Amino acid sequence: MNRTGTLESVIATVHQKSEHYFDEVIPVQDMEFDNFNQMWISGRRVEILPSAQHLIANRLRVPHSYLCRCPQELQAENLNYWIREEAKNRQTFFCRFDANQLRAVFTERYTAIDNMEVLTKILEYGFADAEIQFALDDEMMLLKMPEYDRAFYLVGDDKIIPGISIANSEVGILALSIEAFYYRLVCSNGLIAKTAVDARYKHISRKVINEFPEILQGVISQSRQGNDRFRISTQTQVSNPESTIETFARQFQIPQEEAQIIKAAFFLEQGATMFHIINAFTRAAQDGRLSAPSAYRLEKAGGAILGMVKS
């Protein structure tokens, strides 16, 4: 769910959510499964959260969809066989917990970049009193910081506010990303767009943390170049908007249920231009039924479509 607050309120929310988080390096031989939802780790029974289920399935090379369809006894048989095979080649896993729940499983290459560390860097940069739009769930944190002093207008009072988007996942859903952000004030839509200096760092390097101020400044500078593309999008005609939305939904591999939300959003503000197509994706991202990763995907799709507009 999207919320608006100060950096202080975001920090408080993250503190509260992470109160029972901890990490451990676990011998692979100390892991045994009761089923895909529950296992034993070093003699204690833990619940396996969905984020960890996906990582375990990928690591053990067993399709996640197959495991979900199996009865529990077959889940245990498959998982325990492959974890024993994994123990022949790997000694330990880096595991992330929330109290008695397993959040994530990584190899030794993983470098933890936690949400609180990202927030500390933003605080150091000088965003302490700025308005922040944020979404936070078990899988990712998404921050969007509009810079109202750089606002521009499209038509009449239709105001666009550039800014910065920062996304991070502590459980492997996506890399730490710093990107340009555009906020349409009239309907509170957000759009995450590519710039020449976008930073996407997998959690195997601390480069993004060490170079955070320089990367942030580069994205801010590049985001100022998006004004013309927005204006051109309002002048670019689309002959069949519904068909165009379907085409983009397939191109960006958007699930069918989310594609329906995009279509519904289009009918709230219909029009036959690329701007209306982009707006459908970004407006759909506000739907309260979507998870933070799903909303982020739709805003990224809107930004990618804007990038296709020919200047």
C-alpha positions as CSV (number, residue, x, y, z in Angstrom):
1,M,0.0,0.0,0.0
2,N,1.3,3.5,-1.0
3,R,1.7,6.0,1.8
4,T,3.1,9.5,2.1
5,G,5.2,10.8,5.0
6,T,8.6,12.2,5.9
7,L,11.9,10.2,6.0
8,E,11.5,10.0,9.7
9,S,8.1,8.3,9.4
10,V,9.5,5.8,6.8
11,I,12.4,5.0,9.2
12,A,10.0,4.4,12.0
13,T,7.9,2.1,9.9
14,V,11.0,0.1,8.8
15,H,12.2,-0.1,12.4
16,Q,8.9,-1.5,13.5
17,K,8.7,-4.0,10.6
18,S,12.3,-5.3,11.1
19,E,12.1,-5.6,14.9
20,H,12.5,-9.4,14.8
21,Y,14.7,-9.7,11.8
22,F,18.1,-11.5,12.1
23,D,20.5,-13.4,9.9
24,E,22.4,-16.7,10.3
25,V,24.9,-18.7,8.3
26,I,23.4,-22.2,8.4
27,P,25.1,-25.5,7.5
28,V,23.2,-27.0,4.6
29,Q,23.2,-30.4,6.3
30,D,21.2,-28.9,9.2
31,M,18.2,-28.2,6.9
32,E,15.3,-30.6,6.6
33,F,11.8,-30.1,5.2
34,D,8.4,-31.2,6.5
35,N,6.8,-29.7,3.4
36,F,7.1,-26.5,1.3
37,N,5.7,-24.4,4.1
38,Q,7.6,-25.7,7.1
39,M,11.1,-27.0,7.8
40,W,13.7,-27.7,10.5
41,I,16.8,-25.6,10.7
42,S,19.5,-26.5,13.2
43,G,16.9,-28.3,15.3
44,R,14.2,-25.6,15.3
45,R,11.0,-25.7,13.3
46,V,10.4,-22.6,11.1
47,E,7.8,-21.4,8.7
48,I,8.9,-20.8,5.1
49,L,7.6,-17.5,3.8
50,P,6.7,-17.1,0.1
51,S,9.8,-15.1,-0.7
52,A,12.0,-17.9,0.7
53,Q,10.0,-20.6,-1.1
54,H,10.9,-19.0,-4.5
55,L,14.6,-18.8,-3.6
56,I,14.7,-22.4,-2.3
57,A,13.0,-23.7,-5.5
58,N,15.5,-21.8,-7.7
59,R,18.5,-22.9,-5.6
60,L,17.5,-26.6,-5.6
61,R,16.4,-26.4,-9.3
62,V,12.9,-27.7,-8.6
63,P,10.1,-25.7,-10.3
64,H,8.2,-23.6,-7.8
65,S,4.9,-24.2,-9.6
66,Y,5.5,-28.0,-9.4
67,L,6.2,-27.9,-5.7
68,C,3.1,-25.9,-5.0
69,R,0.9,-28.5,-6.8
70,C,2.5,-31.5,-5.0
71,P,1.0,-33.1,-1.9
72,Q,3.0,-32.3,1.2
73,E,4.6,-35.7,1.4
74,L,5.9,-35.4,-2.1
75,Q,7.1,-31.8,-1.4
76,A,9.2,-33.1,1.5
77,E,10.5,-36.0,-0.6
78,N,11.6,-33.7,-3.4
79,L,13.1,-31.0,-1.2
80,N,15.0,-33.3,1.1
81,Y,16.5,-35.2,-1.7
82,W,17.7,-32.0,-3.4
83,I,18.9,-30.4,-0.2
84,R,21.1,-33.5,0.5
85,E,22.5,-33.2,-3.1
86,E,23.2,-29.5,-2.4
87,A,25.1,-30.4,0.8
88,K,27.6,-32.4,-1.3
89,N,28.7,-29.2,-3.1
90,R,28.0,-26.4,-0.6
91,Q,28.6,-26.1,3.1
92,T,26.4,-23.2,4.2
93,F,23.6,-20.9,3.2
94,F,23.1,-17.3,4.4
95,C,19.6,-17.3,5.8
96,R,17.4,-14.3,6.7
97,F,14.7,-14.7,9.4
98,D,11.7,-12.8,10.8
99,A,11.4,-14.4,14.3
100,N,10.5,-18.0,13.5
101,Q,9.9,-17.4,9.8
102,L,12.4,-17.9,7.0
103,R,12.5,-14.8,4.8
104,A,15.3,-15.7,2.3
105,V,18.1,-18.2,1.5
106,F,21.2,-17.0,-0.3
107,T,24.7,-18.3,-1.1
108,E,27.9,-16.9,0.4
109,R,28.1,-14.4,-2.4
110,Y,25.2,-12.4,-1.1
111,T,26.0,-9.0,0.3
112,A,23.3,-7.6,2.6
113,I,22.1,-4.1,1.8
114,D,19.2,-3.6,4.2
115,N,16.4,-1.0,3.9
116,M,17.7,0.8,7.0
117,E,21.1,1.3,5.4
118,V,19.5,2.7,2.3
119,L,17.4,5.1,4.4
120,T,20.5,6.2,6.3
121,K,22.2,7.2,3.0
122,I,19.1,9.1,1.9
123,L,19.2,11.0,5.2
124,E,22.9,11.8,4.7
125,Y,22.2,13.2,1.3
126,G,19.8,15.8,2.7
127,F,16.2,14.5,2.2
128,A,15.4,14.6,5.9
129,D,12.4,17.0,5.6
130,A,11.3,16.0,2.1
131,E,7.9,14.4,1.3
132,I,8.3,10.7,0.5
133,Q,5.8,8.4,-1.1
134,F,6.5,4.9,0.0
135,A,5.4,1.3,-0.1
136,L,6.7,-1.4,2.1
137,D,5.9,-5.1,2.4
138,D,7.6,-8.4,3.1
139,E,9.3,-8.4,-0.3
140,M,10.4,-4.8,-1.1
141,M,10.7,-1.2,-0.1
142,L,9.8,1.5,-2.7
143,L,10.5,5.2,-2.1
144,K,9.5,8.0,-4.4
145,M,10.7,11.6,-3.6
146,P,9.1,14.3,-5.8
147,E,11.0,17.6,-6.2
148,Y,8.2,20.2,-6.4
149,D,10.5,23.0,-7.3
150,R,11.2,21.3,-10.7
151,A,7.5,20.9,-11.7
152,F,6.4,21.5,-15.3
153,Y,3.0,21.7,-17.0
154,L,1.6,19.6,-19.9
155,V,-1.8,21.1,-20.7
156,G,-3.5,23.7,-18.6
157,D,-3.1,22.8,-14.9
158,D,-1.9,19.3,-15.6
159,K,1.3,19.3,-13.5
160,I,4.2,16.8,-13.6
161,I,6.7,16.7,-10.8
162,P,10.1,15.1,-11.4
163,G,11.9,13.2,-8.6
164,I,13.8,10.1,-7.6
165,S,12.7,6.5,-7.1
166,I,14.7,4.1,-4.9
167,A,13.7,0.4,-4.6
168,N,15.3,-2.3,-2.5
169,S,14.6,-5.9,-1.6
170,E,16.1,-7.6,1.3
171,V,14.9,-11.0,0.0
172,G,16.1,-11.1,-3.6
173,I,13.0,-9.8,-5.4
174,L,15.0,-7.1,-7.2
175,A,18.4,-5.3,-7.1
176,L,18.8,-2.0,-5.3
177,S,17.7,0.5,-7.9
178,I,17.9,4.3,-8.2
179,E,15.9,5.7,-11.0
180,A,14.1,8.8,-12.2
181,F,10.5,9.3,-11.1
182,Y,7.7,11.5,-12.4
183,Y,4.6,12.3,-10.4
184,R,1.4,13.5,-12.1
185,L,-0.3,15.7,-9.5
186,V,-3.9,15.8,-10.9
187,C,-4.4,12.0,-10.3
188,S,-1.4,11.1,-8.0
189,N,0.0,8.8,-10.7
190,G,3.7,7.9,-10.5
191,L,6.0,6.8,-13.3
192,I,9.5,5.3,-13.0
193,A,11.6,6.1,-16.0
194,K,15.1,5.1,-17.3
195,T,17.9,7.6,-17.4
196,A,21.4,7.3,-18.7
197,V,22.7,6.8,-15.2
198,D,20.2,4.5,-13.7
199,A,21.8,2.3,-11.0
200,R,20.7,-1.3,-10.5
201,Y,23.1,-3.3,-8.3
202,K,22.7,-6.9,-7.3
203,H,23.4,-7.7,-3.7
204,I,26.9,-9.0,-4.4
205,S,28.5,-5.6,-4.3
206,R,28.6,-2.5,-2.0
207,K,29.4,-0.2,-4.9
208,V,26.0,1.5,-4.8
209,I,26.3,2.3,-1.1
210,N,29.9,3.6,-1.5
211,E,28.9,5.8,-4.5
212,F,25.4,6.7,-3.3
213,P,25.7,10.5,-3.5
214,E,27.2,10.6,-6.9
215,I,24.6,8.1,-8.4
216,L,21.7,10.0,-6.8
217,Q,22.9,13.3,-8.2
218,G,23.4,11.8,-11.7
219,V,19.8,10.5,-11.7
220,I,18.5,13.9,-10.5
221,S,20.3,15.6,-13.4
222,Q,19.1,13.2,-16.0
223,S,15.5,13.2,-14.9
224,R,15.3,16.9,-16.0
225,Q,15.4,15.7,-19.6
226,G,12.0,13.9,-19.4
227,N,9.8,17.1,-19.9
228,D,9.8,16.9,-23.8
229,R,8.9,13.2,-23.9
230,F,5.8,13.9,-21.9
231,R,4.7,16.7,-24.1
232,I,5.3,14.6,-27.3
233,S,3.3,11.7,-25.7
234,T,0.2,13.9,-25.5
235,Q,0.6,14.6,-29.3
236,T,1.2,11.0,-30.4
237,Q,-2.0,9.5,-31.6
238,V,-3.0,5.8,-31.0
239,S,-5.6,4.2,-33.3
240,N,-6.7,1.5,-30.9
241,P,-5.8,2.2,-27.3
242,E,-7.3,-1.0,-25.8
243,S,-5.3,-3.2,-28.3
244,T,-2.2,-1.1,-27.6
245,I,-2.6,-1.7,-23.8
246,E,-2.9,-5.5,-24.5
247,T,0.3,-5.4,-26.6
248,F,2.3,-3.6,-24.0
249,A,1.0,-5.9,-21.2
250,R,2.2,-8.9,-23.2
251,Q,5.5,-7.2,-24.0
252,F,6.2,-6.5,-20.3
253,Q,4.9,-9.9,-19.2
254,I,2.2,-8.5,-17.0
255,P,-0.2,-11.1,-15.5
256,Q,-3.7,-11.2,-16.9
257,E,-5.3,-10.0,-13.6
258,E,-3.0,-6.9,-13.6
259,A,-3.7,-6.3,-17.3
260,Q,-7.4,-6.1,-16.4
261,I,-6.7,-3.5,-13.8
262,I,-4.8,-1.4,-16.4
263,K,-7.8,-1.5,-18.8
264,A,-10.1,-0.4,-16.0
265,A,-7.7,2.5,-15.2
266,F,-7.8,3.5,-18.9
267,F,-11.5,3.9,-18.9
268,L,-11.3,6.3,-15.9
269,E,-9.5,8.8,-18.3
270,Q,-9.9,7.7,-21.8
271,G,-8.0,9.2,-24.8
272,A,-6.3,8.2,-28.0
273,T,-2.7,9.3,-27.3
274,M,0.4,7.6,-25.9
275,F,0.0,9.8,-22.8
276,H,-3.3,8.1,-22.1
277,I,-1.7,4.6,-22.5
278,I,1.1,5.6,-20.1
279,N,-1.4,7.0,-17.7
280,A,-3.4,3.8,-17.7
281,F,-0.4,1.8,-16.5
282,T,0.6,4.3,-13.8
283,R,-2.9,4.8,-12.6
284,A,-3.4,1.1,-12.3
285,A,-0.3,0.9,-10.0
286,Q,-2.3,2.8,-7.4
287,D,-4.8,-0.1,-7.0
288,G,-4.8,-1.2,-3.4
289,R,-5.0,-4.9,-4.4
290,L,-1.5,-4.9,-5.8
291,S,1.6,-5.8,-3.9
292,A,4.6,-3.4,-3.8
293,P,6.5,-5.4,-6.5
294,S,3.4,-5.4,-8.8
295,A,2.8,-1.7,-8.4
296,Y,6.5,-1.1,-9.1
297,R,6.3,-3.2,-12.3
298,L,3.4,-1.2,-13.6
299,E,5.2,2.1,-12.9
300,K,8.3,0.8,-14.6
301,A,6.2,-0.3,-17.6
302,G,4.8,3.2,-17.9
303,G,8.3,4.6,-17.8
304,A,9.5,2.2,-20.5
305,I,6.6,3.2,-22.7
306,L,7.4,6.9,-22.2
307,G,11.0,6.0,-23.3
308,M,9.6,4.7,-26.6
309,V,8.0,8.0,-27.5
310,K,10.0,9.5,-30.4
311,S,11.3,13.0,-29.8
